């Protein structure tokens, strides 16, 4: 998979690999689809919103999980100036911070994608053939939260055992686990602040859409810096 993703890209204006070009293109497409889905929700088009957003999120999770694992892109910001052809000061003060922000935003966005799928199924009901959000108190039970936390820990532990070959990558997986736990903790806080499931779904949905826009902006800037303005020294 890694060799396949490192093949020559298809965007004529870029020196990016196939994986880089595909990732940026899909990030653009997914963001547009999410914005369209968000607008559908605003117009009370529940069925269309559910179908579009659900399959777009599943596709996004599938591709970017495979891509990040195959390329170990999260370790790039912790393992030195790999593949960047620009000046050292640009790498240190612009590119690296932007890449780190992008990775954090994408990580939170991927976790929230899973959460929003689950929340959507829990809070939505079908009336007269149309999916609508049902108002009412909605909470995650402690046993369910504990089971999910254990499952996440086992997953990250297995990934670390199988794939870690450097301290930088181990650090990425460790912070990935902490990130998921932080999101779960924040969710419990949000449950207290916004106990109503319908309002929570709308609020977190808007926040998630904002994150995806930020992810696209940071992805575009880092992509152009890495593959258009300063072609990589190492492919």
HELIX and SHEET records of a PDB file:
HELIX    1   1 UNK A    2  UNK A    5  1                                   4    
HELIX    2   2 UNK A   18  UNK A   42  1                                  25    
HELIX    3   3 UNK A   46  UNK A   71  1                                  26    
HELIX    4   4 UNK A   73  UNK A   78  5                                   6    
HELIX    5   5 UNK A   88  UNK A   90  1                                   3    
HELIX    6   6 UNK A   91  UNK A   95  3                                   5    
HELIX    7   7 UNK A   96  UNK A  123  1                                  28    
HELIX    8   8 UNK A  142  UNK A  163  1                                  22    
HELIX    9   9 UNK A  167  UNK A  193  1                                  27    
HELIX   10  10 UNK A  197  UNK A  224  1                                  28    
HELIX   11  11 UNK A  225  UNK A  229  3                                   5    
SHEET    1   A 2 UNK A 124  UNK A 127  0                                        
SHEET    2   A 2 UNK A 130  UNK A 133 -1                                        
END                                                                             
